[in-house]
Amino acid sequence: MEGTVEDALTGFDPARDSDGCTFLPESSEGRSVASRPAIALPRPVRFLDGYSNLSQATAWSVGEHWPTARDADVSFAAAARLMNVVGGKTRDAAMVKRLRSEGKIFAVHCGDYYPNRKDAEKREDPILAEVFDATRHTDFLRAKSDYLAEKWARPFVNELDGALPGGFDAIVIDEGNSEDRDGTVSAKLFVEALRKLRVRIGNRLVLVYSTAPVAASGRAIPPYNPGAAAYSQVLWAIDNFADLYLVEVYVKDTKAVPLSTFDALASNLAVRRPALMQKTVFALGIGWDYLRYPCGYRPGETMTYPHGTPGCAPAMTMFQDELTAIRAGAASRRLSATGIGLYTFYQSDAATVAATSALVKRYYP
């Protein structure tokens, strides 16, 4: 790459970007984010992610987990009784305002570096993996960070044709990950895009995911970050420009991911970015293809637990074991005051929603 604006934009087609911010057609370019009183995140945060009421051909649309749209609505309503922050996609202003009236927050789901995080062969963009060179990559960094900041700001200027004055209250960015090692173009892009976003949106809320290797920065925490790569730049940006940090630990098998991992990750964060601990939660994958609680919505569907037992009761037991481990760890228990994130238990049957909600209420009252 020669470091020119033309090179930076080669193949960079925003029309290909289909993540959760781009369903809002209004560009934020040149538009001011309306000022409003700051909205505080509830404590503890009980975050439900993965919501969508948009028509889409995905593995978790109506028909995959719910026979009808009505079933999906009922499932979500039951889950949302306890959860106080909801992440996902919607154009339903009435639903967003109803959550507000209950002291709850809707956070629009936004992707990270798309389009063109991967090349045509589905490989990671080689430029993002390179060590940052100000003479070669400055224009690339400027172009993409400007684009990301503009895209991430869209929910804050989109008023859904006047039905949602002032726009949405929050976004959730998915995600910082293992490519974002210190010194790479990828890490610089993440930092610059978050910094520019914060300048544009003032006191609106920004929630940011990362995968577990980022939280393991500078340390090998099996099975994560075996090379002990450093992610201090990404953690610095989240600490300074985000309001909530969600660390993904999606456990399918406690042999592969020991329950002690939660405390090890929290201990590492306490050393690397102690102030960040005050706004960090673990995000557990307990729905969809991580754990279909208890057997998916379709009649007769089953999920095999690692030990070969039908997935219903053992899966719920493992979820409780994870919550217990988080509360028991010397460092991870400090995150309990902040809350917990769940992806996405409302995509299940009514009995599972009730059982999951009861566990969350017990551990995060």
C-alpha contacts under 8 A as a table, 3 or more apart, distances in Angstrom:
res1	aa1	res2	aa2	distance
1	M	4	T	7.96
1	M	7	D	6.59
1	M	136	R	6.61
1	M	137	H	7.72
2	E	7	D	6.76
2	E	136	R	5.75
2	E	137	H	7.94
3	G	7	D	6.52
3	G	8	A	6.92
3	G	135	T	6.68
3	G	136	R	4.21
3	G	137	H	5.17
3	G	138	T	6.42
3	G	139	D	5.62
3	G	140	F	6.59
4	T	7	D	5.20
4	T	8	A	6.19
4	T	136	R	7.95
4	T	139	D	5.70
4	T	140	F	7.40
5	V	8	A	4.89
5	V	9	L	6.27
5	V	139	D	5.32
5	V	140	F	6.71
5	V	143	A	7.21
6	E	9	L	5.30
6	E	10	T	6.16
7	D	10	T	5.11
7	D	140	F	7.42
8	A	12	F	7.69
8	A	139	D	6.10
8	A	140	F	4.26
8	A	141	L	7.87
8	A	143	A	6.53
8	A	144	K	7.79
9	L	12	F	4.84
9	L	13	D	7.88
9	L	140	F	7.42
9	L	143	A	7.19
11	G	116	N	7.67
12	F	115	P	6.76
12	F	116	N	6.68
13	D	16	R	5.72
13	D	17	D	7.48
13	D	115	P	6.88
14	P	17	D	5.17
14	P	115	P	6.45
15	A	18	S	7.73
16	R	115	P	6.08
17	D	22	T	6.74
17	D	114	Y	5.92
17	D	115	P	4.99
18	S	21	C	7.89
18	S	22	T	5.81
18	S	23	F	6.99
19	D	22	T	5.69
19	D	23	F	7.19
19	D	109	H	7.74
19	D	110	C	6.05
19	D	111	G	5.37
19	D	114	Y	7.69
20	G	23	F	6.01
20	G	88	G	7.25
20	G	89	K	6.07
20	G	108	V	6.70
20	G	109	H	4.88
20	G	110	C	4.71
20	G	111	G	6.46
21	C	24	L	5.92
21	C	108	V	6.85
21	C	109	H	6.46
21	C	110	C	4.96
21	C	111	G	7.31
21	C	151	K	6.39
21	C	152	W	6.41
21	C	154	R	6.62
21	C	155	P	6.70
22	T	25	P	6.31
22	T	151	K	7.04
22	T	154	R	7.93
24	L	27	S	7.99
24	L	154	R	6.88
24	L	155	P	6.99
24	L	158	N	6.90
26	E	154	R	6.76
26	E	157	V	7.86
26	E	158	N	6.26
27	S	150	E	7.37
27	S	151	K	7.32
27	S	154	R	6.04
28	S	31	R	5.24
28	S	32	S	7.64
28	S	150	E	5.75
28	S	151	K	7.10
28	S	153	A	6.14
28	S	154	R	5.03
28	S	157	V	6.21
28	S	158	N	7.99
29	E	150	E	6.08
31	R	157	V	7.22
32	S	157	V	7.23
32	S	200	R	7.61
33	V	153	A	8.00
33	V	156	F	6.03
33	V	157	V	5.56
33	V	166	G	7.66
33	V	200	R	7.12
33	V	201	I	5.79
33	V	202	G	7.97
34	A	156	F	7.73
34	A	157	V	7.17
34	A	166	G	5.62
35	S	166	G	7.88
35	S	202	G	7.95
36	R	166	G	7.84
38	A	203	N	5.79
38	A	204	R	6.87
39	I	169	D	7.66
39	I	203	N	7.96
39	I	204	R	7.38
39	I	205	L	7.60
41	L	45	V	6.97
41	L	105	I	7.86
42	P	45	V	5.44
42	P	84	N	7.10
42	P	103	G	7.97
42	P	104	K	7.66
43	R	337	A	6.90
43	R	338	T	5.92
43	R	339	G	6.75
44	P	336	S	7.39
44	P	337	A	5.62
44	P	338	T	4.86
44	P	339	G	4.35
44	P	340	I	7.63
44	P	364	Y	6.49
44	P	365	P	7.51
45	V	83	M	7.85
45	V	84	N	6.55
45	V	85	V	6.80
45	V	338	T	5.91
45	V	339	G	4.30
45	V	340	I	6.09
45	V	341	G	7.62
46	R	82	L	7.52
46	R	83	M	4.84
46	R	84	N	5.44
46	R	85	V	6.16
46	R	339	G	5.73
46	R	340	I	5.33
46	R	341	G	6.00
46	R	342	L	7.86
46	R	360	V	7.86
46	R	364	Y	7.56
47	F	83	M	5.89
47	F	84	N	6.30
47	F	85	V	4.69
47	F	86	V	5.83
47	F	87	G	7.40
47	F	339	G	7.85
47	F	340	I	6.21
47	F	341	G	4.41
47	F	342	L	6.01
48	L	51	Y	7.65
48	L	80	A	7.76
48	L	83	M	6.18
48	L	84	N	7.80
48	L	85	V	6.21
48	L	86	V	4.85
48	L	87	G	6.16
48	L	341	G	6.13
48	L	342	L	5.19
48	L	343	Y	6.27
48	L	344	T	6.42
48	L	345	F	7.74
49	D	86	V	5.71
49	D	87	G	4.35
49	D	88	G	6.02
49	D	341	G	7.38
49	D	342	L	6.21
49	D	343	Y	5.10
49	D	344	T	5.72
50	G	87	G	6.08
50	G	88	G	5.13
50	G	343	Y	6.11
50	G	344	T	5.60
51	Y	86	V	7.14
51	Y	87	G	6.08
51	Y	88	G	4.43
51	Y	89	K	6.21
51	Y	344	T	7.85
52	S	88	G	5.63
52	S	89	K	4.80
52	S	90	T	5.96
53	N	89	K	6.88
53	N	90	T	5.78
53	N	91	R	7.98
54	L	89	K	7.02
54	L	90	T	6.32
54	L	91	R	7.68
55	S	61	S	7.40
56	Q	61	S	6.42
57	A	61	S	6.58
58	T	61	S	5.55
59	A	64	E	6.43
60	W	63	G	7.91
60	W	64	E	5.59
60	W	65	H	6.52
60	W	288	W	7.09
60	W	347	Q	7.88
61	S	64	E	5.88
61	S	65	H	7.26
62	V	65	H	6.28
62	V	66	W	5.33
62	V	67	P	6.59
62	V	68	T	6.22
62	V	69	A	6.06
62	V	72	A	6.97
63	G	66	W	5.20
63	G	67	P	5.03
63	G	68	T	6.60
64	E	67	P	7.47
64	E	297	Y	7.55
64	E	298	R	7.31
65	H	296	G	6.21
65	H	297	Y	4.60
65	H	298	R	6.17
65	H	347	Q	6.14
65	H	348	S	6.55
66	W	69	A	7.03
66	W	71	D	5.63
66	W	72	A	5.70
66	W	297	Y	5.82
66	W	298	R	7.14
66	W	347	Q	7.76
66	W	348	S	7.92
67	P	71	D	6.59
67	P	297	Y	7.89
67	P	298	R	7.53
68	T	71	D	5.26
68	T	72	A	6.69
69	A	72	A	5.04
69	A	73	D	6.26
70	R	73	D	5.05
70	R	74	V	6.19
71	D	74	V	5.16
71	D	75	S	6.13
72	A	75	S	5.13
72	A	76	F	6.14
72	A	347	Q	7.58
73	D	76	F	5.18
73	D	77	A	6.06
74	V	77	A	5.15
74	V	78	A	6.26
75	S	78	A	5.32
75	S	79	A	6.35
75	S	346	Y	5.80
75	S	347	Q	7.12
75	S	348	S	7.31
75	S	349	D	7.13
75	S	350	A	6.36
75	S	353	V	7.29
76	F	79	A	5.09
76	F	80	A	5.95
76	F	346	Y	5.59
76	F	347	Q	7.82
77	A	80	A	5.15
77	A	81	R	6.43
78	A	81	R	5.58
78	A	346	Y	7.97
78	A	350	A	7.82
78	A	353	V	6.96
78	A	354	A	7.58
79	A	82	L	6.33
79	A	83	M	6.57
79	A	345	F	7.80
79	A	346	Y	5.66
79	A	353	V	6.00
79	A	354	A	7.63
79	A	357	S	6.84
80	A	83	M	4.86
80	A	84	N	6.99
80	A	86	V	7.79
81	R	84	N	7.90
82	L	357	S	6.66
82	L	361	K	7.37
83	M	86	V	7.20
84	N	103	G	7.41
84	N	104	K	4.72
84	N	105	I	6.46
85	V	104	K	5.68
85	V	105	I	4.76
85	V	106	F	5.90
85	V	107	A	7.18
86	V	104	K	7.89
86	V	105	I	6.24
86	V	106	F	4.83
86	V	107	A	6.00
87	G	106	F	5.85
87	G	107	A	4.59
87	G	108	V	5.76
87	G	109	H	5.95
87	G	171	I	7.68
87	G	172	V	6.73
88	G	106	F	7.75
88	G	107	A	6.50
88	G	108	V	5.21
88	G	109	H	4.75
89	K	108	V	5.68
89	K	109	H	6.18
90	T	93	A	7.93
90	T	108	V	7.72
91	R	160	L	6.75
92	D	95	M	5.45
92	D	96	V	6.60
93	A	96	V	5.10
93	A	97	K	6.13
93	A	160	L	6.93
93	A	163	A	5.90
93	A	164	L	5.57
94	A	97	K	5.14
94	A	98	R	5.97
94	A	163	A	7.86
95	M	98	R	4.97
95	M	99	L	6.26
96	V	99	L	5.22
96	V	100	R	6.35
96	V	105	I	7.54
96	V	106	F	6.13
96	V	168	F	7.98
97	K	100	R	4.89
97	K	101	S	6.20
97	K	164	L	7.67
98	R	101	S	5.09
98	R	102	E	6.54
99	L	102	E	5.13
99	L	103	G	6.46
99	L	104	K	4.86
99	L	105	I	6.19
99	L	106	F	7.21
100	R	103	G	4.99
100	R	104	K	4.99
100	R	105	I	5.97
101	S	104	K	7.24
105	I	169	D	6.84
105	I	170	A	7.25
106	F	168	F	7.26
106	F	169	D	6.76
106	F	170	A	6.44
106	F	171	I	7.89
107	A	168	F	7.35
107	A	169	D	6.75
107	A	170	A	4.39
107	A	171	I	4.28
107	A	172	V	5.70
107	A	207	L	7.93
108	V	155	P	6.82
108	V	168	F	7.55
108	V	170	A	6.39
108	V	171	I	4.46
108	V	172	V	5.98
109	H	171	I	5.88
109	H	172	V	4.99
109	H	173	I	6.23
109	H	174	D	7.32
110	C	152	W	6.52
110	C	171	I	6.72
110	C	172	V	5.95
110	C	173	I	4.84
110	C	174	D	6.16
111	G	114	Y	6.57
111	G	173	I	5.85
111	G	174	D	5.12
111	G	175	E	6.99
112	D	148	L	7.51
112	D	173	I	6.36
112	D	174	D	5.65
112	D	175	E	5.73
112	D	176	G	7.65
113	Y	116	N	7.17
113	Y	117	R	5.57
113	Y	144	K	7.94
113	Y	148	L	7.12
114	Y	117	R	5.29
115	P	118	K	7.96
116	N	119	D	6.09
116	N	125	D	6.94
117	R	124	E	6.14
117	R	125	D	5.43
118	K	121	E	7.57
118	K	122	K	5.14
118	K	123	R	5.11
118	K	124	E	4.37
118	K	125	D	4.78
119	D	122	K	5.21
119	D	123	R	5.44
119	D	124	E	6.37
119	D	125	D	5.66
120	A	123	R	7.37
123	R	126	P	7.98
124	E	128	L	7.79
124	E	129	A	7.77
125	D	128	L	5.56
125	D	129	A	6.89
126	P	129	A	5.18
126	P	130	E	6.48
127	I	130	E	5.27
127	I	185	V	6.82
127	I	186	S	7.98
128	L	179	E	7.75
128	L	184	T	6.63
128	L	185	V	4.81
128	L	186	S	4.43
129	A	179	E	6.44
129	A	180	D	7.74
129	A	184	T	5.81
129	A	185	V	6.30
129	A	186	S	6.18
130	E	184	T	5.34
130	E	185	V	5.85
130	E	186	S	7.84
131	V	183	G	5.53
131	V	184	T	4.18
131	V	185	V	6.00
132	F	137	H	6.57
132	F	183	G	5.79
132	F	184	T	4.93
132	F	185	V	4.70
132	F	188	K	7.46
133	D	136	R	5.41
133	D	137	H	5.62
133	D	138	T	7.47
133	D	185	V	7.96
134	A	137	H	5.46
134	A	138	T	5.15
135	T	138	T	6.40
136	R	139	D	7.70
137	H	140	F	5.16
137	H	141	L	6.04
137	H	185	V	7.38
138	T	141	L	5.12
138	T	142	R	6.11
139	D	142	R	5.00
139	D	143	A	6.01
140	F	143	A	5.30
140	F	144	K	6.17
141	L	144	K	5.46
141	L	145	S	5.81
141	L	185	V	7.32
141	L	188	K	7.45
141	L	189	L	5.80
141	L	192	E	7.94
142	R	145	S	5.36
142	R	146	D	5.93
143	A	146	D	5.33
143	A	147	Y	6.26
144	K	147	Y	4.97
144	K	148	L	6.10
144	K	189	L	7.29
144	K	193	A	7.91
145	S	148	L	5.07
145	S	149	A	6.03
145	S	189	L	5.84
145	S	190	F	7.63
145	S	192	E	5.94
145	S	193	A	4.40
145	S	196	K	7.59
146	D	149	A	5.27
146	D	150	E	6.13
146	D	193	A	6.73
146	D	196	K	7.41
147	Y	150	E	5.16
147	Y	151	K	6.07
148	L	151	K	4.99
148	L	152	W	5.93
148	L	193	A	5.90
149	A	152	W	5.21
149	A	153	A	6.13
149	A	193	A	5.28
149	A	194	L	6.89
149	A	196	K	5.82
149	A	197	L	4.66
150	E	153	A	5.24
150	E	154	R	6.61
150	E	197	L	7.37
151	K	154	R	5.43
152	W	155	P	7.02
152	W	171	I	7.50
152	W	197	L	7.02
153	A	156	F	5.52
153	A	157	V	6.93
153	A	197	L	6.66
153	A	200	R	7.44
153	A	201	I	6.86
154	R	157	V	5.40
154	R	158	N	5.97
155	P	158	N	5.18
155	P	159	E	7.99
155	P	167	G	6.06
155	P	168	F	5.49
155	P	170	A	7.77
155	P	171	I	7.31
156	F	159	E	7.89
156	F	166	G	6.90
156	F	167	G	4.69
156	F	168	F	5.18
156	F	169	D	6.78
156	F	170	A	7.57
156	F	201	I	7.44
156	F	204	R	7.78
157	V	166	G	6.61
157	V	167	G	5.23
157	V	168	F	7.71
158	N	161	D	7.76
158	N	164	L	7.89
158	N	166	G	7.57
158	N	167	G	5.01
158	N	168	F	7.34
159	E	162	G	5.09
159	E	163	A	6.13
159	E	164	L	4.54
159	E	165	P	5.31
159	E	166	G	6.05
159	E	167	G	4.45
159	E	168	F	7.51
160	L	163	A	5.39
160	L	164	L	5.69
160	L	167	G	7.47
161	D	164	L	7.50
162	G	165	P	5.80
164	L	167	G	5.50
164	L	168	F	7.35
168	F	171	I	7.92
169	D	204	R	6.01
169	D	205	L	6.30
170	A	204	R	6.10
170	A	205	L	4.47
170	A	206	V	5.74
170	A	207	L	7.42
171	I	205	L	6.56
171	I	206	V	5.29
171	I	207	L	6.09
172	V	206	V	6.02
172	V	207	L	4.42
172	V	208	V	5.50
172	V	209	Y	7.30
173	I	206	V	7.51
173	I	207	L	6.18
173	I	208	V	4.75
173	I	209	Y	6.09
174	D	208	V	6.40
174	D	209	Y	5.24
174	D	210	S	7.10
175	E	208	V	6.53
175	E	209	Y	4.80
175	E	210	S	4.98
175	E	211	T	7.17
176	G	180	D	6.66
176	G	190	F	7.45
176	G	208	V	7.73
176	G	209	Y	6.29
176	G	210	S	4.33
176	G	211	T	6.49
176	G	214	V	7.18
176	G	234	V	7.11
177	N	180	D	5.76
177	N	210	S	5.58
177	N	211	T	5.18
177	N	212	A	7.92
177	N	213	P	7.03
177	N	214	V	6.18
178	S	181	R	6.66
178	S	211	T	7.16
178	S	213	P	6.00
178	S	214	V	6.41
178	S	225	N	7.98
179	E	186	S	6.71
179	E	187	A	7.79
180	D	184	T	6.62
180	D	185	V	7.97
180	D	186	S	5.11
180	D	187	A	4.44
180	D	190	F	7.75
180	D	231	Y	6.67
180	D	234	V	7.12
181	R	184	T	5.91
181	R	186	S	7.46
181	R	187	A	5.98
181	R	229	A	6.52
181	R	230	A	5.87
181	R	231	Y	5.10
181	R	233	Q	7.99
182	D	187	A	6.00
182	D	229	A	7.94
182	D	230	A	5.74
182	D	231	Y	5.24
182	D	232	S	6.42
182	D	233	Q	5.87
182	D	234	V	7.73
183	G	187	A	6.49
183	G	188	K	7.08
184	T	187	A	5.28
184	T	188	K	6.44
185	V	188	K	5.10
185	V	189	L	6.01
186	S	189	L	5.10
186	S	190	F	6.26
187	A	190	F	5.15
187	A	191	V	6.29
187	A	231	Y	7.95
187	A	233	Q	6.55
187	A	234	V	6.20
188	K	191	V	5.15
188	K	192	E	6.02
188	K	233	Q	7.68
189	L	192	E	5.20
189	L	193	A	5.90
190	F	193	A	5.38
190	F	194	L	6.23
190	F	234	V	6.76
190	F	237	A	7.82
191	V	194	L	5.37
191	V	195	R	6.12
191	V	233	Q	6.97
191	V	234	V	6.24
191	V	237	A	5.34
192	E	195	R	5.03
192	E	196	K	6.09
193	A	196	K	5.25
193	A	197	L	6.08
194	L	197	L	5.04
194	L	198	R	6.19
194	L	237	A	6.82
194	L	238	I	7.88
194	L	241	F	6.31
194	L	242	A	7.89
195	R	198	R	5.30
195	R	199	V	6.47
195	R	237	A	7.31
195	R	241	F	6.30
196	K	199	V	5.21
196	K	200	R	6.41
197	L	200	R	5.17
197	L	201	I	6.26
198	R	201	I	5.40
198	R	202	G	5.96
198	R	203	N	7.98
198	R	241	F	6.03
199	V	202	G	6.04
201	I	204	R	5.87
205	L	242	A	7.39
205	L	243	D	6.04
206	V	241	F	7.78
206	V	242	A	5.05
206	V	243	D	5.38
206	V	244	L	6.80
207	L	242	A	5.91
207	L	243	D	5.74
207	L	244	L	4.68
207	L	245	Y	6.04
207	L	246	L	7.37
208	V	238	I	7.03
208	V	242	A	6.60
208	V	243	D	7.99
208	V	244	L	6.32
208	V	245	Y	5.16
208	V	246	L	6.05
209	Y	245	Y	5.97
209	Y	246	L	4.58
209	Y	247	V	5.93
209	Y	248	E	6.93
210	S	214	V	6.31
210	S	215	A	7.51
210	S	245	Y	7.65
210	S	246	L	6.38
210	S	247	V	5.31
210	S	248	E	6.17
211	T	214	V	5.94
211	T	215	A	7.32
211	T	247	V	5.92
211	T	248	E	4.97
211	T	249	V	7.24
212	A	215	A	5.25
212	A	216	A	6.34
212	A	224	Y	6.55
212	A	247	V	5.90
212	A	248	E	5.61
212	A	249	V	6.07
212	A	265	L	7.66
213	P	216	A	4.83
213	P	217	S	6.48
213	P	224	Y	5.23
213	P	225	N	4.91
214	V	217	S	5.23
214	V	225	N	7.95
214	V	230	A	7.73
214	V	231	Y	5.59
214	V	234	V	7.72
214	V	235	L	7.52
215	A	231	Y	7.80
215	A	235	L	7.77
215	A	247	V	6.93
215	A	265	L	6.00
215	A	266	A	7.76
215	A	268	N	7.15
215	A	269	L	6.25
216	A	219	R	5.52
216	A	220	A	6.64
216	A	221	I	6.26
216	A	224	Y	7.05
216	A	225	N	6.42
216	A	228	A	7.52
216	A	265	L	5.71
216	A	268	N	6.28
216	A	269	L	7.45
217	S	225	N	7.58
217	S	228	A	6.58
217	S	229	A	6.00
217	S	230	A	4.57
217	S	231	Y	4.96
217	S	232	S	6.60
217	S	268	N	7.50
217	S	272	R	7.77
218	G	228	A	4.72
218	G	229	A	5.21
218	G	230	A	4.42
218	G	231	Y	7.14
219	R	225	N	6.92
219	R	226	P	7.78
219	R	227	G	7.72
219	R	228	A	4.25
219	R	229	A	6.97
219	R	230	A	7.73
219	R	268	N	7.67
220	A	223	P	7.89
220	A	224	Y	6.34
220	A	225	N	5.00
220	A	226	P	4.71
220	A	227	G	6.24
220	A	228	A	4.58
220	A	229	A	7.99
221	I	224	Y	5.15
221	I	225	N	6.25
221	I	226	P	6.88
221	I	261	T	7.06
221	I	264	A	6.94
221	I	265	L	7.29
222	P	225	N	7.14
222	P	226	P	6.68
222	P	257	V	7.39
222	P	261	T	7.50
223	P	226	P	6.90
223	P	256	A	6.86
223	P	257	V	6.37
225	N	228	A	5.28
225	N	229	A	6.45
226	P	229	A	7.90
231	Y	234	V	5.58
231	Y	235	L	6.38
232	S	235	L	5.08
232	S	236	W	5.94
232	S	272	R	7.55
233	Q	236	W	5.04
233	Q	237	A	6.28
234	V	237	A	5.15
234	V	238	I	6.28
235	L	238	I	5.12
235	L	239	D	6.02
235	L	273	R	7.27
236	W	239	D	5.07
236	W	240	N	6.14
236	W	273	R	7.51
237	A	240	N	5.17
237	A	241	F	5.69
237	A	242	A	7.47
238	I	241	F	5.40
238	I	242	A	4.96
238	I	243	D	7.91
238	I	245	Y	6.88
239	D	242	A	6.15
239	D	243	D	7.91
239	D	273	R	7.59
239	D	275	A	7.40
239	D	276	L	5.33
242	A	245	Y	7.12
243	D	279	K	6.67
244	L	279	K	5.00
244	L	280	T	5.96
244	L	281	V	7.65
245	Y	276	L	7.89
245	Y	279	K	5.98
245	Y	280	T	4.58
245	Y	281	V	6.25
246	L	280	T	5.95
246	L	281	V	5.11
246	L	282	F	5.57
246	L	283	A	5.68
246	L	341	G	7.11
247	V	280	T	7.34
247	V	281	V	6.31
247	V	282	F	4.82
247	V	283	A	5.56
248	E	282	F	6.13
248	E	283	A	4.75
248	E	284	L	6.28
248	E	285	G	7.67
249	V	262	F	7.99
249	V	282	F	6.77
249	V	283	A	6.10
249	V	284	L	5.53
249	V	285	G	7.02
250	Y	283	A	7.50
250	Y	284	L	5.24
250	Y	285	G	4.52
250	Y	286	I	7.46
250	Y	290	Y	7.05
251	V	254	T	6.64
251	V	257	V	6.30
251	V	284	L	7.38
251	V	285	G	6.81
251	V	290	Y	7.39
252	K	256	A	7.99
252	K	257	V	7.98
252	K	290	Y	6.17
252	K	291	L	6.93
252	K	306	P	7.69
253	D	256	A	5.49
253	D	257	V	6.30
253	D	306	P	6.20
254	T	257	V	4.74
254	T	258	P	4.84
254	T	259	L	6.40
255	K	258	P	5.76
257	V	261	T	6.68
258	P	261	T	5.56
259	L	262	F	6.25
259	L	321	D	7.76
259	L	322	E	6.38
259	L	325	A	6.05
260	S	263	D	5.65
260	S	264	A	6.41
260	S	325	A	7.00
260	S	329	G	7.78
261	T	264	A	4.99
261	T	265	L	6.09
262	F	265	L	5.36
262	F	266	A	6.27
262	F	325	A	7.20
262	F	326	I	6.05
262	F	329	G	7.59
262	F	332	S	6.24
263	D	266	A	5.03
263	D	267	S	5.91
263	D	325	A	7.81
263	D	326	I	6.67
263	D	329	G	5.08
263	D	330	A	6.85
263	D	331	A	5.61
263	D	332	S	4.70
263	D	333	R	7.93
264	A	267	S	5.08
264	A	268	N	6.23
264	A	331	A	7.84
264	A	332	S	7.94
265	L	268	N	5.16
265	L	269	L	6.36
265	L	332	S	7.84
266	A	269	L	5.11
266	A	270	A	6.18
266	A	277	M	7.74
266	A	331	A	5.43
266	A	332	S	5.08
266	A	335	L	7.99
267	S	270	A	5.05
267	S	271	V	6.53
267	S	331	A	5.23
267	S	332	S	7.14
268	N	271	V	5.21
268	N	272	R	6.14
269	L	272	R	4.98
269	L	273	R	5.45
269	L	274	P	6.35
269	L	276	L	7.45
269	L	277	M	6.76
270	A	273	R	5.74
270	A	274	P	4.31
270	A	275	A	7.73
270	A	276	L	7.76
270	A	277	M	6.28
270	A	331	A	7.44
271	V	274	P	5.87
273	R	276	L	5.40
273	R	277	M	7.17
274	P	277	M	5.59
274	P	278	Q	7.99
275	A	278	Q	5.98
276	L	279	K	5.64
276	L	280	T	6.38
277	M	280	T	5.19
277	M	334	R	7.61
277	M	335	L	6.77
278	Q	335	L	7.13
278	Q	338	T	6.73
279	K	335	L	7.88
279	K	338	T	6.19
280	T	335	L	6.27
280	T	338	T	6.61
280	T	339	G	8.00
281	V	335	L	5.82
281	V	336	S	7.54
281	V	338	T	6.29
281	V	339	G	5.69
281	V	340	I	5.24
281	V	341	G	6.63
282	F	335	L	7.90
282	F	339	G	7.91
282	F	340	I	5.60
282	F	341	G	5.98
283	A	340	I	6.20
283	A	341	G	4.14
283	A	342	L	5.45
283	A	343	Y	6.99
284	L	340	I	7.91
284	L	341	G	6.13
284	L	342	L	5.03
284	L	343	Y	6.11
285	G	290	Y	5.84
285	G	291	L	7.17
285	G	342	L	6.08
285	G	343	Y	4.75
285	G	344	T	6.63
286	I	290	Y	5.72
286	I	291	L	4.84
286	I	292	R	6.89
286	I	293	Y	7.20
286	I	319	F	7.49
286	I	342	L	6.71
286	I	343	Y	5.84
286	I	344	T	6.00
286	I	345	F	5.86
287	G	290	Y	5.52
287	G	291	L	4.83
287	G	292	R	4.93
287	G	293	Y	6.33
287	G	343	Y	6.04
287	G	344	T	4.70
287	G	345	F	4.92
287	G	346	Y	7.72
287	G	347	Q	6.48
287	G	348	S	7.42
288	W	291	L	6.24
288	W	292	R	5.52
288	W	344	T	6.79
288	W	345	F	7.94
288	W	347	Q	6.91
289	D	292	R	6.31
291	L	294	P	7.75
291	L	303	M	7.59
291	L	315	A	6.83
292	R	295	C	5.50
292	R	296	G	5.03
292	R	303	M	6.58
292	R	311	G	7.77
292	R	348	S	6.98
293	Y	296	G	5.94
293	Y	311	G	7.49
293	Y	312	C	6.15
293	Y	315	A	6.92
293	Y	316	M	7.28
293	Y	345	F	7.18
293	Y	348	S	5.86
293	Y	349	D	7.52
293	Y	352	T	5.98
294	P	302	T	7.89
294	P	303	M	7.77
294	P	311	G	6.11
294	P	312	C	3.96
294	P	313	A	7.11
294	P	315	A	7.01
294	P	316	M	7.48
294	P	348	S	7.21
294	P	349	D	7.55
294	P	352	T	6.20
295	C	298	R	7.85
295	C	300	G	7.64
295	C	301	E	5.56
295	C	302	T	4.62
295	C	303	M	5.73
295	C	311	G	6.50
295	C	312	C	5.95
295	C	348	S	7.92
296	G	299	P	7.86
296	G	301	E	6.08
296	G	302	T	6.94
296	G	303	M	7.80
296	G	347	Q	7.80
296	G	348	S	5.63
296	G	349	D	7.01
297	Y	301	E	7.47
297	Y	347	Q	7.67
297	Y	348	S	5.48
297	Y	349	D	5.55
298	R	301	E	5.70
302	T	310	P	6.62
302	T	311	G	6.68
303	M	310	P	6.19
303	M	311	G	4.97
303	M	312	C	7.70
304	T	307	H	7.84
304	T	308	G	5.66
304	T	309	T	6.15
304	T	310	P	5.31
304	T	311	G	5.27
305	Y	308	G	5.20
305	Y	309	T	5.36
305	Y	310	P	6.10
305	Y	311	G	5.03
305	Y	314	P	7.01
305	Y	315	A	6.96
306	P	309	T	7.45
309	T	314	P	7.22
310	P	313	A	7.69
310	P	314	P	7.44
311	G	314	P	5.61
311	G	315	A	5.33
312	C	315	A	5.54
312	C	316	M	6.57
313	A	316	M	5.26
313	A	317	T	6.19
314	P	317	T	4.91
314	P	318	M	6.18
315	A	318	M	5.12
315	A	319	F	6.38
316	M	319	F	5.04
316	M	320	Q	6.34
316	M	356	T	7.71
317	T	320	Q	5.12
317	T	321	D	6.14
318	M	321	D	4.87
318	M	322	E	6.23
319	F	322	E	5.15
319	F	323	L	6.44
320	Q	323	L	5.13
320	Q	324	T	6.07
320	Q	359	L	6.98
321	D	324	T	5.00
321	D	325	A	6.07
322	E	325	A	5.09
322	E	326	I	6.27
323	L	326	I	5.19
323	L	327	R	6.30
323	L	363	Y	7.04
324	T	327	R	5.20
324	T	328	A	6.07
325	A	328	A	5.03
325	A	329	G	6.19
326	I	329	G	5.66
326	I	332	S	5.20
326	I	333	R	5.60
326	I	336	S	7.60
327	R	332	S	6.50
327	R	333	R	4.36
327	R	336	S	6.60
327	R	363	Y	7.85
328	A	332	S	7.38
328	A	333	R	5.99
329	G	332	S	4.97
329	G	333	R	5.39
330	A	333	R	5.91
330	A	334	R	7.43
331	A	334	R	5.59
331	A	335	L	7.61
332	S	335	L	5.47
332	S	336	S	7.30
333	R	336	S	5.29
333	R	337	A	7.92
334	R	337	A	6.34
334	R	338	T	7.89
335	L	338	T	5.26
335	L	339	G	6.47
336	S	339	G	5.11
336	S	340	I	7.20
336	S	364	Y	6.90
337	A	364	Y	7.80
339	G	364	Y	6.47
340	I	364	Y	7.61
342	L	345	F	6.71
344	T	347	Q	6.19
345	F	348	S	6.18
345	F	352	T	7.86
345	F	353	V	6.57
345	F	356	T	7.40
346	Y	349	D	7.83
346	Y	353	V	6.02
348	S	352	T	6.34
348	S	353	V	6.65
349	D	352	T	5.48
349	D	353	V	6.40
350	A	353	V	5.15
350	A	354	A	6.29
351	A	354	A	5.21
351	A	355	A	6.22
352	T	355	A	5.03
352	T	356	T	5.92
353	V	356	T	5.24
353	V	357	S	5.98
354	A	357	S	5.17
354	A	358	A	6.17
355	A	358	A	5.15
355	A	359	L	6.46
356	T	359	L	5.22
356	T	360	V	6.29
357	S	360	V	5.10
357	S	361	K	6.03
358	A	361	K	5.11
358	A	362	R	6.12
359	L	362	R	5.02
359	L	363	Y	6.26
360	V	363	Y	5.30
360	V	364	Y	5.54
360	V	365	P	7.42
361	K	364	Y	5.17
361	K	365	P	4.79
362	R	365	P	5.81
